[in-house]
Structures are given as structure tokens and as C-alpha cells.
């Protein structure tokens, strides 16, 4: 950080504390050349995640959309809101850890299905039926058979 008075590059931190909102850290610095003091703020840079839709359009990632899909699939199932929010949090966290700026919507759908498969099979089948757009009973039955075979192995 350059000194705003003499443009010297080196300074030392005298005091450091979080801001009122705990969204950044306020640092009081002293220039090692001219001795003048100045304040800097350090803030976490958030990476905005963009979702690439099937039609190649792009929109910002929205955790609430993911949660809404999970809640719809889990409707009238013995699954708490906390469990559903935990699934949405896990997905958001996994996406953030990958440090990619863009993610395909199909990848998010697969992640939701994977989490729901472990949480509740009925919710998984509900989500899969919408996500995979089953056209007929045959494709729906294939998915069910795959789920049953997985469970039995």
C-alpha cells in the first residue's frame, strides 16, 4: 500500500480492528519513510458466480432458486427446512470452492439430485422427474430401477 502523502511503498500496521458490520477490517498504518499515518480497509473479494443456462444465456447464481427447487421436491416429506437449507448451503459452498466464475445449470441440477438421493429418495425422484424432463412412464421407470439397483448393491 502506497503512502498517500509521499508514495513510499512500505508501511507498518499500528492498529487493526473489524468494522461495525464485520464486513471488512480497518487498519491504521504508519509510513516508514515520512512517518505520517493513514487508514486502509481490507475487504474479502467475493467471486460472483454466473450460471450458464441450457440456451447459453447467463444469469447470476441465486441460492434461493436452488433452495426453492429443493423445497418443491421435498414438499410433504419428513425433511426439515434446516436440512433443505443445509443442502443448498453445501451446493453453494462446493461451487465457491471450485473458484470457477461460470457453472452450467446442468451441473447444479446434478449436484441437487446427488444430495437429494442421499437425503430422501422420493424427493430425489420428484426433482429428477422435473430436471430430467421424463417424457413417458418408461423413462421414469428406468430411473426408479436404477435407484432400486443402487440401493440393493
Order of alpha helices (4+ residues) and beta strands (2+ residues): beta-beta-beta-beta-beta-alpha-alpha-beta-alpha-alpha-alpha
